[in-house]
Every structure is written in C-alpha cells, then in structure tokens.
Amino acid sequence: MVVEQQQHEKNKKRFALFLATCDSEFVKKAYGGYFNVFVSTFGEEGEQWDLFRVVDGDFPDEKDLDSYDGFIISGSPHDAFADADWIVKLCSLCQKLDEMEKKVLGICFGHQIITRVKGGKIGRARQGPDMGLRTITIAKDNEKLGLYFGDEVPASLAIVKCHQDEVLELPDSATVLASSEVCQVEMFSIGDHLLCIQGHPEYNKGILFEIVDRVLNMKLMEQEFADKAKSTMETAEPDKDLWQKLCKNFLKGQI
C-alpha cells in the first residue's frame, strides 16, 4: 500500500507558479488569491501545484527544478527590464529552465522576462498602454499551433490585455504565433518548451475592472482611458476555453 502511494505521488504531474505580483484585496476576497485563479484556469484534478512568490524573493531550490513538469510566470506591475534583485534572480532561474528545456508559460510580465532571458528587447509599448478585451490574429499554417489546439486553429482569439510594456525585438530563436493592430508580438514560442503570451488567459471581467478602478484611483490613468477599457468587455468575453486548451496542451503535452 505504501509502495502504491509512493508510485502515485511519483506519477503525479507537478507544476509551479512564479507569482510576480501581490494579491489585491479584491482577488483575495473573490478567489483566495491569484494562485487559485491560475490553478482553476490551468490545473486539473490529480496534479500538484506549488506557489513561489518571486516578487517577495521566494524561489524554488535549483535541485528541485527537475521534479516539475512545467512552470508559469505571472504578470506583474513591475518592469521586466528592471534590475531589482528578485527580477535578476528570476531571469537567472529562467535561464536554467531554458537550458533544462523545461516547459515554461510566460504571461504578460513573464512573456517579457523570457524575451529578456533569450536576448530580445523589451520596453514601453510603442502605441502606449493596452487595457481591455482585444482580438488578436493567430498565425496561419503553424504546425505547432495545430498540435496545441488539437483541431482547427482559430483565425483570431479574444483575450484580456493589461500592459504598458511589450516585446520590441524578438529573440533570434522565436517564432511569432499571434499579433494585433497595437502589438506586433502578442504570442511567440521558442522550441517546444517556451510559450509566451502578452495578454492574460486567466483574467476575467471582474479582475480587469478592479485593476482599472484601482489604477484610476491612484491617478495613474485618465477617466476616458478607463471607460474605454471597460467598454470593451460590456458585451463581449475572452475566448477562455480556447486559451485554456492551448495552454494546457502546451504545458502538459496533451496532444
């Protein structure tokens, strides 16, 4: 019985979330924290998910990295091109994961961190901050996307956007998988182990609206911009099911 339990634990898929932001009061009250938002979006029954609050300096031991099947780097209000100690350490860790060819899903800030690690360039978005629901164009005839979606690749997908920085120059090894009228690199991949998305597959209307209200109250956003961001989700929703399918198939090899 003990042997069977040990074998079960050994076979259980294990993932880690590198949380690069702090839980807002809204997210804590509504979901119990961002960790639960990510696990409910990307997790499945029988898996083990571990949380590392990298923004607070909480990192896994390098000797434990090989025990994980995949990693997610979350979004963040911080600049991915900054040199805060925890950001530099996160870059170093991502370099190690890349060398190990571990599956890493980079979201928003995470998308930009991987760009930095792989030699690309990031900075302020050319057309300014982008917040709200945006439809992005998916690359045509990409074999990898066909595998991740498992069937016909959609021509476009709606996703919640919330960023002021973007990829300015891609790493040499990257392949663009999606773009939009305001951002040339909405999604890219490197090899079979790195997938980066500028938008937020895990966000919903409630999370976006709370962020908009909070930033507006901090006087870091004009009322007109806030109203426009909210208006994008008054009658439309993100293609969450398709984003879940894409991300899960990438992370877990369910193809």
C-alpha positions in Angstrom: 0.0 0.0 0.0 2.8 2.4 0.9 4.6 1.5 -2.3 1.5 2.1 -4.4 1.1 5.5 -2.7 4.7 6.4 -3.4 4.3 5.4 -7.0 1.1 7.5 -7.3 2.9 10.5 -5.9 5.8 9.9 -8.3 3.5 9.8 -11.3 1.5 12.9 -10.3 2.2 15.9 -12.6 3.8 18.8 -10.7 3.7 22.4 -11.7 4.9 25.7 -10.2 3.6 29.2 -10.4 6.1 32.1 -10.1 3.9 34.9 -8.8 5.4 38.2 -9.8 2.6 40.4 -8.2 0.9 40.8 -4.9 -2.7 39.7 -4.3 -5.1 42.6 -4.3 -7.8 42.7 -1.7 -10.4 42.0 -4.4 -8.6 38.9 -5.6 -8.1 37.6 -2.1 -11.7 38.1 -1.2 -13.1 36.8 -4.5 -10.7 33.9 -5.2 -8.5 33.4 -2.2 -5.5 34.9 -4.2 -4.1 34.8 -7.7 -2.7 31.3 -7.1 -6.2 30.0 -7.1 -7.0 31.9 -10.3 -4.2 30.3 -12.1 -4.8 26.8 -10.8 -8.5 27.0 -11.6 -7.6 28.1 -15.1 -4.7 25.8 -15.9 -4.8 23.0 -13.3 -6.6 19.6 -13.4 -7.5 17.0 -10.8 -4.7 14.9 -9.6 -2.0 17.5 -10.2 0.3 19.2 -7.7 0.7 23.0 -8.0 3.2 24.9 -5.9 3.3 28.7 -5.4 6.5 30.7 -5.3 6.0 34.4 -4.6 9.1 35.5 -6.5 8.1 39.2 -6.1 8.8 38.6 -2.4 12.1 36.7 -3.0 10.5 33.2 -2.7 12.2 30.9 -5.2 12.5 27.1 -5.5 15.8 25.4 -4.8 17.6 24.6 -8.1 18.0 21.0 -7.1 14.2 20.7 -7.1 13.6 22.1 -10.6 13.8 18.8 -12.4 10.9 17.4 -10.3 8.5 19.8 -12.0 6.7 19.2 -15.3 6.1 22.8 -16.1 6.2 26.4 -14.8 4.1 29.6 -15.2 5.4 33.1 -14.8 2.6 35.5 -14.0 2.0 39.1 -14.9 3.3 42.0 -12.7 3.1 45.7 -12.3 6.9 45.8 -12.4 9.1 46.3 -15.4 10.6 43.2 -16.8 13.6 45.2 -17.9 14.3 46.4 -14.4 17.2 45.2 -12.3 15.6 44.6 -8.9 17.3 41.7 -7.2 14.3 39.4 -7.5 13.9 40.2 -11.2 17.6 39.4 -11.9 17.2 36.2 -9.9 14.1 35.2 -11.8 16.0 35.8 -15.1 18.8 33.6 -13.9 16.3 30.9 -12.9 14.6 31.1 -16.3 18.0 30.7 -18.0 18.4 27.5 -16.1 14.9 26.2 -17.0 15.7 27.0 -20.7 18.9 25.0 -20.5 16.9 22.1 -19.0 14.3 22.6 -21.7 11.6 22.7 -19.1 8.1 23.8 -20.2 7.6 27.5 -19.2 4.5 29.5 -20.0 5.2 33.3 -19.7 2.2 35.6 -19.3 2.5 39.3 -19.8 5.5 40.2 -17.5 6.5 36.5 -17.9 6.3 36.8 -21.7 8.7 39.8 -21.4 11.0 38.1 -18.9 11.6 35.2 -21.3 12.2 37.7 -24.1 14.9 39.3 -22.0 16.5 36.0 -21.0 16.7 34.8 -24.6 18.3 38.0 -25.9 15.3 40.0 -27.2 14.5 43.6 -26.3 11.6 44.9 -24.2 10.4 48.4 -23.3 7.4 50.7 -23.2 4.7 49.8 -25.7 5.1 51.8 -29.0 1.4 52.7 -29.0 1.0 53.2 -25.3 -0.7 51.0 -22.6 -3.3 48.5 -23.7 -6.1 47.5 -21.4 -9.3 45.8 -22.1 -10.5 43.0 -24.3 -8.6 42.7 -27.6 -8.9 40.4 -30.6 -5.6 39.1 -31.8 -4.8 37.5 -35.1 -3.4 33.9 -34.9 -0.6 32.9 -37.3 -1.7 30.8 -40.2 -0.4 27.4 -41.1 1.6 26.9 -38.0 2.1 23.2 -37.3 2.8 23.7 -33.6 -0.5 25.6 -33.1 -2.3 22.9 -34.8 -1.0 20.4 -32.3 -1.7 22.7 -29.3 -5.3 23.3 -30.3 -5.8 19.7 -31.3 -8.1 20.7 -34.2 -8.6 23.6 -36.5 -6.6 26.7 -35.4 -8.9 29.8 -34.9 -8.1 32.8 -37.1 -8.4 35.1 -34.1 -8.9 35.0 -30.3 -10.2 37.5 -27.8 -8.0 38.0 -24.7 -7.8 40.4 -21.8 -4.9 42.8 -22.1 -3.3 44.8 -19.3 0.2 46.1 -20.0 2.3 49.2 -20.7 5.4 47.3 -21.9 5.9 45.0 -24.8 8.4 43.0 -26.9 10.3 45.4 -29.1 12.7 42.9 -30.6 12.2 39.2 -30.7 14.9 36.7 -29.7 16.5 35.2 -32.8 15.1 31.8 -31.9 11.5 32.9 -31.5 8.5 32.3 -33.8 5.6 34.8 -33.7 2.3 33.0 -33.2 -0.1 36.0 -32.9 -0.2 39.7 -33.4 -2.7 42.6 -33.2 -3.1 46.1 -34.5 -1.5 47.6 -31.4 1.1 44.9 -30.6 3.3 43.1 -33.1 4.2 40.2 -30.7 1.1 39.0 -28.9 2.3 35.5 -28.6 5.5 33.6 -29.5 7.2 30.3 -28.9 10.8 29.1 -28.7 11.4 25.4 -29.4 8.8 23.1 -27.8 9.4 24.3 -24.3 8.7 28.1 -24.2 5.4 29.7 -24.9 4.8 33.4 -24.2 1.6 35.4 -24.3 1.3 39.2 -23.8 -2.4 39.0 -22.7 -3.9 37.3 -19.7 -5.7 34.0 -20.4 -6.5 33.8 -16.7 -8.2 37.2 -16.4 -12.0 37.8 -16.5 -14.2 40.9 -16.5 -14.2 41.2 -12.7 -10.4 41.1 -12.4 -9.9 43.6 -15.2 -12.5 46.1 -13.9 -11.0 46.0 -10.4 -7.5 46.7 -11.8 -8.8 49.6 -13.9 -10.6 51.1 -10.9 -7.6 50.7 -8.7 -5.2 52.3 -11.2 -7.7 55.1 -11.8 -8.0 55.8 -8.1 -4.2 56.0 -7.9 -4.5 58.7 -10.6 -2.2 56.7 -13.0 -4.9 56.6 -15.7 -7.3 59.1 -17.3 -11.0 58.5 -16.8 -11.5 58.4 -20.6 -8.9 55.6 -20.9 -10.6 53.6 -18.0 -14.0 54.0 -19.6 -12.7 52.8 -22.9 -11.0 49.7 -21.3 -14.2 48.7 -19.5 -16.4 49.3 -22.6 -14.5 46.5 -24.5 -16.0 43.9 -22.1 -19.5 45.2 -21.7 -20.9 43.0 -24.5 -18.0 40.6 -25.2 -15.9 38.0 -23.4 -12.5 36.4 -23.8 -12.2 33.1 -25.6 -11.2 31.5 -22.3 -11.9 27.9 -23.2 -9.7 28.0 -26.3 -6.9 29.7 -24.3 -7.2 27.0 -21.7 -6.9 24.3 -24.3 -3.9 25.9 -25.9 -2.0 26.5 -22.6 -2.9 23.1 -21.1 -1.8 21.2 -24.2 1.4 23.2 -24.3 2.2 22.6 -20.6 1.1 19.0 -20.4 1.8 17.6 -23.8 -1.9 16.6 -24.2 -1.7 16.4 -28.0 
